[in-house]
Amino acid sequence: MALKRVNEKVNTMDSEGQPRSVLITGPGGIIGCHVAQLYAGTAGVSVVGVSRNTPENLALDKCQHIRADLLDAVATREALSGKAASITHVVFGAYLEGDSLSEQVRLNVDLLRNTLDALNADHAALKHVTLFQGSKAYGNHLGPIKTPTKESDPRLLGPHFYYAQEDHLREMAEERGFRFTILRPDLIVGYSYGTPMNMLMTIAVYASICKELELPLRFPGTRAAYHALIHCTDAELLARATRWAGTSKEAENQIFNVTNGDQFRFEQVWSRVANYFQMDTAPPIPMSLAAHMADKGPVWDRLTKRHGLHPADWRKLVNWSFLDGFTLNENQTDVFGSTIKIRQAGFGDCYDTEDRFVFWFDRLRSMRIIP
């Protein structure tokens, strides 16, 4: 009987926190597009994406899109005016690079501030904001870090835009009475178009070109990167974690690592990738794909015409420098985080990462992204 009463209480909390309308900033990114797809299939929930340009991978038949430059406070207010009153949940996936750490802080805090201020000015019934960080919160961009990382680990010296955004979000939540959750994925894998910070899609295109050239699939990185123990976050799993965070009492004002739940080394996974593409392997050799793939456009054009691939412009699909940043790191060490906290809070979804690589390769083929 006691258990039944507890469950009834949890269900009441969840029903009260269910979103009516979700605003997604950066709806064309690898996070935003998968969250949009998930919410677009949820009965009774409307989805609004906001970005400077209309993303080509957003299901516009199911999602409304508003064009706005979130760096422009006035333009953001004008764009959302009269449209934001029904917004109950925000999924904040917008992000901008900066020329320095301080500039990165300014840009990304402005994106968040202008969004929240525009919603407040339009009297949005805001209940929850989900913000995304990553393993840079623990300093993996600076050098070796202790593993597993935990949400209780201390901050770095900074400046760091994660911390600045978090501090502003906490301040606004306290002042305006909404809840928030911060999720920390790492190496997100899935489908994205136009924002190609996506290791999996880069590997898929690289493998396709090597096969066309009748070359073995060679890991294009250091032995340190080849042997390091790392983890990934599947984009569909992250979307479900985002939906959970927006309705769960246990996620209120909390930070969570969120990954597939396993770890892997490329030395173990690379042969399975090669087997999928029916290729031989060869020993790793460090080489910049940004440099070595620069002249391979005609090869991709040939594949595109033969197999009817789309889009034809691979710059919309891959970012060779993004993969180089990991594979060419001579000092790459283990990077993985504990997911105990989010599991204990109630979100227990997990994946076998090797299986999901194959799943996404199949998906890319079915979409005619790769041959």
C-alpha positions as CSV (number, residue, x, y, z in Angstrom):
1,M,0.0,0.0,0.0
2,A,2.9,2.4,0.9
3,L,4.5,1.7,-2.5
4,K,1.2,2.5,-4.3
5,R,1.0,5.9,-2.5
6,V,4.6,6.8,-3.5
7,N,3.9,5.9,-7.2
8,E,0.7,8.0,-7.1
9,K,2.7,10.9,-5.8
10,V,5.3,10.6,-8.5
11,N,2.7,10.4,-11.3
12,T,1.0,13.5,-10.0
13,M,4.3,15.4,-10.1
14,D,5.0,14.2,-13.6
15,S,1.6,15.1,-14.9
16,E,1.8,18.6,-13.4
17,G,5.2,19.1,-15.2
18,Q,4.2,17.8,-18.6
19,P,5.2,20.3,-21.4
20,R,2.5,22.0,-23.5
21,S,4.9,23.8,-25.8
22,V,8.7,23.3,-26.0
23,L,11.1,25.9,-27.4
24,I,14.3,24.5,-28.8
25,T,17.2,26.8,-29.5
26,G,19.6,25.4,-32.1
27,P,17.0,23.0,-33.6
28,G,19.3,22.0,-36.4
29,G,22.1,20.8,-34.2
30,I,22.7,17.2,-33.3
31,I,21.0,17.7,-29.9
32,G,18.2,20.0,-31.1
33,C,17.0,18.0,-34.1
34,H,16.7,14.7,-32.1
35,V,14.9,16.4,-29.2
36,A,12.6,18.1,-31.8
37,Q,11.8,14.7,-33.4
38,L,11.0,13.1,-30.1
39,Y,8.7,15.9,-28.9
40,A,7.1,16.2,-32.3
41,G,5.9,12.6,-31.8
42,T,4.5,13.3,-28.3
43,A,0.7,13.8,-28.2
44,G,-0.4,17.2,-26.9
45,V,3.0,18.9,-27.2
46,S,3.8,21.6,-29.7
47,V,7.4,22.2,-30.8
48,V,8.9,25.6,-31.7
49,G,12.5,25.9,-33.0
50,V,14.3,29.2,-33.0
51,S,17.6,29.9,-34.9
52,R,19.0,32.4,-37.4
53,N,18.4,30.1,-40.3
54,T,15.7,27.5,-40.9
55,P,17.4,24.1,-40.4
56,E,17.0,21.7,-43.3
57,N,16.6,18.6,-41.0
58,L,13.7,20.0,-38.9
59,A,10.4,18.4,-39.6
60,L,8.6,21.6,-40.5
61,D,5.3,19.8,-41.0
62,K,5.4,19.0,-37.2
63,C,7.5,21.8,-35.8
64,Q,7.1,25.6,-36.0
65,H,10.3,27.5,-36.8
66,I,11.0,31.1,-35.8
67,R,13.9,32.9,-37.3
68,A,15.8,35.1,-34.9
69,D,19.4,36.0,-34.1
70,L,19.6,35.2,-30.4
71,L,22.6,37.4,-30.0
72,D,20.3,40.4,-30.7
73,A,18.2,41.0,-27.6
74,V,15.7,43.3,-29.4
75,A,15.3,41.0,-32.4
76,T,14.8,38.0,-30.1
77,R,12.0,39.8,-28.2
78,E,10.3,40.9,-31.4
79,A,10.6,37.4,-32.9
80,L,9.1,35.7,-29.9
81,S,6.5,38.4,-29.0
82,G,3.0,37.0,-29.0
83,K,4.3,33.5,-29.5
84,A,5.9,32.7,-26.2
85,A,3.0,32.8,-23.8
86,S,2.4,29.0,-24.1
87,I,6.0,28.0,-23.8
88,T,6.5,25.8,-20.7
89,H,9.8,24.1,-21.5
90,V,13.1,25.3,-23.1
91,V,15.7,23.0,-24.5
92,F,18.7,25.2,-24.9
93,G,20.9,23.7,-27.7
94,A,22.3,27.0,-29.2
95,Y,26.1,27.4,-29.2
96,L,28.7,29.7,-30.7
97,E,32.5,29.5,-30.9
98,G,34.6,32.5,-29.8
99,D,38.1,33.7,-30.6
100,S,39.0,33.5,-26.9
101,L,37.7,32.0,-23.7
102,S,36.3,35.3,-22.6
103,E,34.6,35.9,-25.9
104,Q,33.1,32.4,-25.8
105,V,31.7,33.3,-22.4
106,R,30.2,36.5,-23.6
107,L,28.6,35.0,-26.7
108,N,27.0,32.0,-25.1
109,V,25.7,33.8,-22.0
110,D,24.1,36.4,-24.3
111,L,22.4,33.6,-26.2
112,L,20.9,32.3,-23.0
113,R,20.1,35.7,-21.5
114,N,18.4,37.0,-24.5
115,T,16.2,33.9,-24.9
116,L,15.1,33.9,-21.2
117,D,14.5,37.6,-21.2
118,A,12.4,37.4,-24.4
119,L,10.2,34.6,-22.8
120,N,9.9,36.6,-19.6
121,A,8.9,39.8,-21.5
122,D,6.1,37.8,-23.3
123,H,4.9,36.3,-19.9
124,A,5.7,32.7,-20.8
125,A,4.5,30.1,-18.4
126,L,8.0,28.7,-18.1
127,K,8.4,25.7,-16.0
128,H,11.7,24.1,-16.9
129,V,14.9,24.8,-18.9
130,T,17.4,22.1,-20.0
131,L,21.0,23.2,-20.6
132,F,23.7,21.1,-22.1
133,Q,27.4,21.0,-21.1
134,G,29.9,18.2,-21.7
135,S,33.2,16.7,-20.5
136,K,35.0,20.1,-20.9
137,A,33.3,20.9,-17.6
138,Y,35.9,18.5,-16.1
139,G,38.8,19.8,-18.1
140,N,39.4,17.1,-20.8
141,H,40.3,19.9,-23.3
142,L,43.2,20.9,-21.1
143,G,44.9,17.6,-20.4
144,P,44.5,14.3,-18.6
145,I,41.6,14.2,-16.1
146,K,40.7,11.8,-13.3
147,T,38.2,9.1,-14.2
148,P,35.4,8.5,-13.8
149,T,34.3,12.1,-13.7
150,K,31.5,12.9,-11.3
151,E,29.1,15.8,-11.1
152,S,30.5,16.7,-7.7
153,D,34.0,17.3,-9.2
154,P,35.2,20.9,-8.5
155,R,35.2,23.6,-11.2
156,L,38.2,24.7,-13.2
157,L,39.8,28.1,-12.9
158,G,38.0,29.5,-16.0
159,P,36.9,31.6,-17.8
160,H,34.5,28.9,-18.9
161,F,31.2,29.5,-20.6
162,Y,29.6,26.4,-19.0
163,Y,30.0,27.9,-15.6
164,A,28.9,31.4,-16.7
165,Q,25.8,30.0,-18.3
166,E,25.0,27.8,-15.3
167,D,25.4,30.7,-12.9
168,H,23.1,32.9,-15.0
169,L,20.5,30.1,-15.3
170,R,20.5,29.5,-11.5
171,E,20.0,33.2,-10.9
172,M,17.1,33.4,-13.3
173,A,15.5,30.2,-12.0
174,E,15.6,31.6,-8.5
175,E,14.3,35.0,-9.6
176,R,11.6,33.8,-12.0
177,G,10.5,30.6,-10.4
178,F,11.3,27.9,-13.0
179,R,13.2,24.7,-12.6
180,F,16.3,23.6,-14.6
181,T,18.4,20.6,-15.4
182,I,22.0,20.5,-16.8
183,L,22.9,17.5,-18.8
184,R,26.5,16.6,-19.6
185,P,26.8,14.3,-22.6
186,D,30.1,13.5,-24.4
187,L,30.9,12.6,-28.0
188,I,27.3,12.7,-29.2
189,V,26.6,10.3,-32.1
190,G,23.6,10.4,-34.4
191,Y,22.4,12.2,-37.5
192,S,22.8,15.9,-38.1
193,Y,23.0,18.0,-41.2
194,G,24.5,21.4,-41.5
195,T,26.2,21.3,-38.1
196,P,28.6,18.4,-38.6
197,M,30.3,18.2,-35.1
198,N,29.6,14.5,-35.2
199,M,32.3,11.8,-35.0
200,L,30.2,9.0,-36.3
201,M,29.1,10.7,-39.5
202,T,32.7,11.7,-40.2
203,I,33.9,8.1,-39.8
204,A,31.1,6.9,-42.1
205,V,32.1,9.3,-44.9
206,Y,35.8,8.6,-44.3
207,A,35.2,4.8,-44.6
208,S,33.1,5.2,-47.7
209,I,35.8,7.2,-49.5
210,C,38.6,4.8,-48.5
211,K,36.5,1.9,-49.8
212,E,35.9,3.7,-53.1
213,L,39.7,4.2,-53.4
214,E,40.2,0.5,-52.6
215,L,42.2,1.3,-49.4
216,P,42.0,-0.4,-46.0
217,L,40.3,1.3,-43.2
218,R,43.1,2.8,-41.2
219,F,42.5,4.6,-37.9
220,P,43.8,8.1,-38.7
221,G,45.2,8.9,-35.3
222,T,47.7,8.4,-32.6
223,R,48.1,5.1,-30.7
224,A,47.2,7.0,-27.5
225,A,43.8,7.9,-29.1
226,Y,43.5,4.4,-30.5
227,H,43.9,2.8,-27.0
228,A,42.2,5.3,-24.8
229,L,39.1,4.2,-22.9
230,I,36.2,6.6,-23.9
231,H,32.5,6.8,-24.0
232,C,29.7,8.2,-26.2
233,T,26.2,9.6,-25.9
234,D,23.7,8.4,-28.4
235,A,21.6,11.4,-29.7
236,E,18.3,9.5,-29.3
237,L,19.2,8.5,-25.7
238,L,20.1,12.1,-25.0
239,A,16.7,13.2,-26.4
240,R,14.9,10.8,-24.0
241,A,17.0,12.1,-21.1
242,T,16.0,15.6,-22.0
243,R,12.3,14.7,-22.0
244,W,12.8,12.9,-18.6
245,A,14.6,15.9,-17.1
246,G,11.8,18.3,-18.0
247,T,9.2,16.3,-16.0
248,S,11.1,14.6,-13.2
249,K,11.1,16.0,-9.7
250,E,14.3,14.1,-9.1
251,A,16.0,16.1,-11.9
252,E,15.0,19.5,-10.5
253,N,17.9,21.9,-10.4
254,Q,20.4,19.0,-10.8
255,I,23.5,18.3,-13.0
256,F,23.8,14.8,-14.6
257,N,26.4,13.0,-16.7
258,V,24.5,11.2,-19.5
259,T,26.1,8.6,-21.7
260,N,25.3,5.3,-23.2
261,G,26.6,3.7,-20.0
262,D,29.5,1.7,-21.4
263,Q,33.1,2.5,-22.4
264,F,35.1,1.4,-25.4
265,R,38.5,1.7,-27.1
266,F,38.8,2.3,-30.8
267,E,41.3,-0.6,-31.0
268,Q,38.3,-2.9,-30.2
269,V,35.7,-1.1,-32.3
270,W,37.6,-0.3,-35.4
271,S,37.5,-3.8,-36.8
272,R,33.7,-3.9,-36.4
273,V,33.4,-0.6,-38.3
274,A,35.6,-2.1,-41.1
275,N,33.5,-5.3,-41.1
276,Y,30.4,-3.2,-41.6
277,F,31.8,-1.5,-44.7
278,Q,33.4,-4.8,-45.8
279,M,36.9,-3.5,-45.7
280,D,40.3,-4.7,-44.5
281,T,42.1,-2.7,-41.7
282,A,45.6,-1.5,-41.4
283,P,47.7,-0.2,-38.5
284,P,46.9,3.3,-37.2
285,I,48.9,6.2,-38.7
286,P,48.4,9.8,-37.4
287,M,47.2,11.9,-40.3
288,S,45.1,15.0,-40.4
289,L,41.9,14.3,-42.3
290,A,41.4,18.0,-42.7
291,A,44.5,17.9,-44.9
292,H,44.3,14.5,-46.5
293,M,40.6,14.7,-47.4
294,A,40.9,18.2,-48.9
295,D,41.3,16.8,-52.4
296,K,38.7,14.0,-52.1
297,G,35.7,16.0,-53.2
298,P,35.6,14.5,-56.7
299,V,35.6,11.0,-55.1
300,W,32.5,11.9,-53.0
301,D,30.9,13.5,-56.1
302,R,31.4,10.2,-57.9
303,L,29.8,8.3,-55.0
304,T,26.9,10.7,-54.9
305,K,26.1,10.3,-58.6
306,R,26.4,6.6,-58.6
307,H,24.3,5.9,-55.5
308,G,22.0,8.9,-55.6
309,L,23.2,10.3,-52.3
310,H,22.0,13.5,-50.7
311,P,23.1,16.0,-49.8
312,A,25.8,16.2,-52.4
313,D,27.8,18.8,-50.4
314,W,29.8,16.8,-47.8
315,R,30.6,20.0,-46.0
316,K,27.1,19.8,-44.6
317,L,27.8,16.3,-43.3
318,V,31.4,16.2,-41.9
319,N,33.9,18.3,-40.1
320,W,37.3,16.7,-40.6
321,S,38.9,19.0,-38.0
322,F,36.4,17.9,-35.4
323,L,37.6,14.3,-35.6
324,D,41.2,15.4,-35.9
325,G,40.9,17.1,-32.5
326,F,40.4,13.7,-30.9
327,T,42.4,11.3,-33.1
328,L,45.6,13.4,-33.4
329,N,45.9,14.0,-29.7
330,E,49.3,12.6,-28.7
331,N,48.4,12.8,-25.0
332,Q,44.9,11.3,-25.3
333,T,44.0,9.5,-22.1
334,D,40.9,7.8,-20.7
335,V,37.9,10.0,-20.6
336,F,34.6,8.7,-19.2
337,G,32.1,9.7,-16.6
338,S,30.0,8.1,-13.9
339,T,26.3,7.8,-14.7
340,I,25.4,6.6,-11.2
341,K,23.7,9.9,-10.3
342,I,21.3,9.9,-13.2
343,R,20.5,6.2,-12.8
344,Q,19.7,6.7,-9.1
345,A,17.5,9.7,-10.0
346,G,15.4,7.5,-12.3
347,F,16.8,7.6,-15.8
348,G,18.3,4.2,-16.6
349,D,18.3,4.0,-20.4
350,C,21.5,2.6,-21.8
351,Y,23.0,1.3,-25.1
352,D,25.8,-0.9,-26.3
353,T,27.9,1.7,-28.2
354,E,29.2,-0.7,-30.8
355,D,25.7,-1.8,-31.6
356,R,24.6,1.8,-32.0
357,F,27.4,2.5,-34.4
358,V,26.0,-0.2,-36.7
359,F,22.4,1.1,-36.1
360,W,23.4,4.6,-37.2
361,F,25.4,3.3,-40.2
362,D,22.2,1.5,-41.3
363,R,20.2,4.6,-40.7
364,L,22.6,6.7,-42.8
365,R,22.4,4.2,-45.6
366,S,18.6,4.0,-45.5
367,M,18.5,7.8,-45.7
368,R,21.0,7.6,-48.7
369,I,23.5,9.8,-46.8
370,I,26.3,7.2,-47.4
371,P,26.5,4.4,-50.1
